[in-house]
Amino acid sequence: MKPPEHNHQPPIPIMLVDDQQIIRQGLRTLLELEDDITIVGDADNGETALARLDQLKQTGQLPAVVLMDMRMPVMDGVAATGAIAARYPSIQVLVLTTFDDDDLIAQAMAVGAKGYLLKDTPSEELAQAIRTVAKGYSQFGPGILEKMLANPQEPQIDVPEGFDELTPREKDVLRLIGTGANNREIAEALFLSEGTVKNHVTRLLGRLGVRDRTQAALLAAKLAAKLS
């Protein structure tokens, strides 16, 4: 894999949580090739992960990102994600899933997951997703968001009262957030400065009454017709 262009920042600490040892080992092998990512722990279920995080906190080695499987014994990924969000709000959870996990994805996003990818995502894309999520941005795997939102069993997202108050430019920004674009990518697409984009994001989050970019992205996907 291509090494990162800048190495002056400390490596991003991550934890791997999956009940299958072969998957954890495979992820470890691939991600250890990245100079800017370091693995500080792994766990085979949510309960073990929380215990490990408590240990890492004592040594000041908490991960910035947790790669979280959904279907695990003892404590599944949804419960673990919610517990991590409550105990360690600075940790970003990135779900690794399959297309069969749509219901769990929705639940995990509702309790604080920052995004999700398919387990067969190429290693270079996975590494980049980790970097994106570590910065606080959301990350969505191709096709999963559309499939989840198209499922009639999933809860509907009501149009917030503040939606009609958005300016055309703020709607453009929201539409791009829905694609998973970060501030730099939005700035390039709309020919704006990153600072201006950041201001737009702050205002639209407030007007829509959503707590973060993940909720905004889900809302943007649901309201795609109104943003086109």
N, C-alpha and C positions, 0 to 999 in steps of 0.2 A: 504493500500500500504506500501511497505517496505520503511522505512525512509532512507535518504542518510547516507552513512557511515561517511562522514565528514561534520561537521556543523560549522567549524570555519570561512567559507566564508559568507559574507552577502547574504541574499536571492536574487534570480534573480527577478527583477521587470518586470512584463509583463502587456500588455494591451490586452483585448479581443474585437474584432470587428466583429459583426455579427448582421444582422437585426432581427433575431429572439431572443426574450428575453429568451425563454425557453432554447435555446442552450447556450447563455451566462451564464445563471444561472447554467446550468448543468456543464459547464466547470469550473466555479468558485467553485462550490461545490467540484468537484473532485480535482482540483489543489490546493485548500486551505488545503488539507490533506498533501501536500508536505512541509516539513520543510524548504526546500531551494528555494521555489518559493513563490513570493508574488504578488498579483494583485493590480496594482496601478490605474487602470481605465478601463472603457469599453465604447463602442460606438455602435450605431446601423447603421452607414454608414460611408463612408470614410470622408465626410465633417465634421461630428461630431467628428470623430477620430482626425483629424488634429487640430480642435479647442481645443480638450481636451489635445492634446500633447503640444500645445502652453501654455496652463494653467500649465501643469505639469513642463514645462521648467522653468517657473517663480519661482516654488517652489523647483527646483532642484531634481525633482522626475521622470525624464524621464524613460520610460521602456527600458530594454535591448532588449526585444523581443516583437513583436506584432503578435498575432494570428489573421490572416486575412481571413475573408470570401470573396468569389469572387462575388457572385451575390447579390447586394444590391441596393436599390433605392438611388437617389440623386447623390451619387458618389460611383462607384463600387470598387471592390478590386484592380483591375489593376491600375486605376487612383490614388487610395490612396497609393498603394505601390510605384508608381513612385514619388509621391509627398513626401512621407516619406523619400525615398532614397535621394532625392534632398535636403530636408530641414534638415534631421536628419540622416546623413550617419552612425552614430554610432549605430542606431537602426536596428536590424535584423528582417526581416519580414518572418514569417512562415505561409504559406497558408494552410488553412483547406478547403478541397474540396471534391467533389464527382466525380465519373467517367464521369459525363456529362460535366464537366468543362474543358476538355482538351485544348480547344482553349484559354480560359482565363489563364490557367496555363502557357502556353507557353508565353503569353504576359506578365504575372506577372514576370516570370523569366527574361525576356528580360529587364525589367525596374528595377530589383534589388532584387526580392524575393530570399531568401536563400534556400528555399526548400518548400516542401508541404507534407501533410499527408491527408489521408482520415478522414472524420469526425467521422467515427466509430472506429478509432484507439483506442486500449485499453489505459486506463488512464496512466498506468505505462509507456507504450511506448511513449505516448505524453509527459509526464514529462521528459523522457530521451531525447527526441528530442529537447525540449526547452533548456535543459542543453547543448546539442551539438551545437545548433544554436547560443546560447548566447556566445559561445567561438569563433564564426566566421566560423564554419564548415557548410557545406551544409547537408541537410537531405531530403531524397527522400522516399516517401511511396512506398510500394511494388506494382509493376505492372503498376503504373501510368506513370513512365518515359518511359517504353517500349511502352506503348499504345500511348503516345504523339508522340514519335519519329517515330512510325510506321504509323502515320497519314500522308498521302501524301499531305494534305493541309498545313502542317507545313513547315516553311522554312527549306531548307536543310543547313547543316553545311559543308562548304568547308574545305578540308584538308589544314591546315596552311602550309606555306612553311617550317617552322621550324620543322615540324613533323619528317621528315627524319633525322634531326640532333639529335633527342633524342637517348640517349644510351639505350641499352636493359633494364637496371635497371630503368631508368626514365620512360620507357614504362610500366614496371611492376607497378611503383608507380601510373602512370596515370590510368591504368586499375583498380586499387583498389580505386582510387578516384572516378571512375565511379560507384562503388558499394556503395558509401556513407561512406566508411571507413575513420576514422580520423587518425591522424599521429601515435597515439599509436597502433592502430589496424594494420596499414600498417607496422610499425616497427616489430610487432610480426609476421606478415605473411611472411615478407622478411628477418627476423633475422637481423635487422639493429637497430641502436640506433634511438631514436626520433629526435635527432639533425641531423643525416645524412638524415633522411626522409625529415625533414624541408628544408634542403639544396637542395635536389632533387626537391621538390615541387617548391621552389623559381626559380630554373633554368628552369624547364619545363614550368612554367607559362610565363617566359620571352621569351623562345624560341617559344612558341605557340602564343604569343601575346594576351593572355586572361587575364582579370583583376582579376579574383578570382577563387576559387575552384568550385563555382557553374558552371561557364562557362566551366571550365576544365572537370567537371563531365558530362555535356551535350555533350561535344565534345568526351569524352571517350566512351559514350554510342553509339554515332553515328559511331565511328571508332572501334567498338568492334572487328570486324573481323581482323583488322590490328594489334590489340593488343593481340590477342589470340596466 
